[in-house]
């Protein structure tokens, strides 16, 4: 059975990633899963080579080892194109020429995320140069999250027909994530609860590809002392910065777990094991 560590290569890894890795590896030990590494480097605009190089240095410093070979999304265009062709043949997608601002201005539902009305569904527009959307029916999706319990989501009301490729030809996170989980034969998806809301639309993609649906685990996130989620955008200190400042790996694990005293990796796994499930 397999799971994966799939960081997006759009910044340096930080304490939120370390916390995620501790959850991921302690659960994997408990469930006897191998952890594969996937470099989510499909975002050409935000990718930097130094982020990718630093990822390997940081993981090595922390003593965290994933099973190879690493999958690189940037080298996978042909595979994604084939996946898209499969959906086109099944008539599950269509092209849309609406801009983001047009969709926002027509959005009647007061939502935190973009909701598409299906305006271009029957227009038969060409795929090239337009956004490609996946057709979503009004149907509730039920699944069991193995940390949070039973969940019900209806993507028809959450987001409507969602984008799988933008007009410039960049595939979206939802699409590449599912395509890669299928080809890497991932059986267990372990990730932060900030992505919980997009699980049902990913399940729709698994069904469209006639692929087995993995087990889902969405764990809590690490917050800073002001209650902000730790991520690149709010400038949490990177692991590479900490290493440069002479902080040991045991001190980094302690910071990620909000503990006073340094803690070794194996003791950190045991510590997580008591709290997660
Ligand atoms: Zn449209």
Boltz pocket constraint, residues with backbone or C-beta under 6 A from the ligand:
constraints:
  - pocket:
      binder: B
      contacts: [[A, 95], [A, 96], [A, 97], [A, 98], [A, 118], [A, 119], [A, 120], [A, 121]]
      max_distance: 6.0
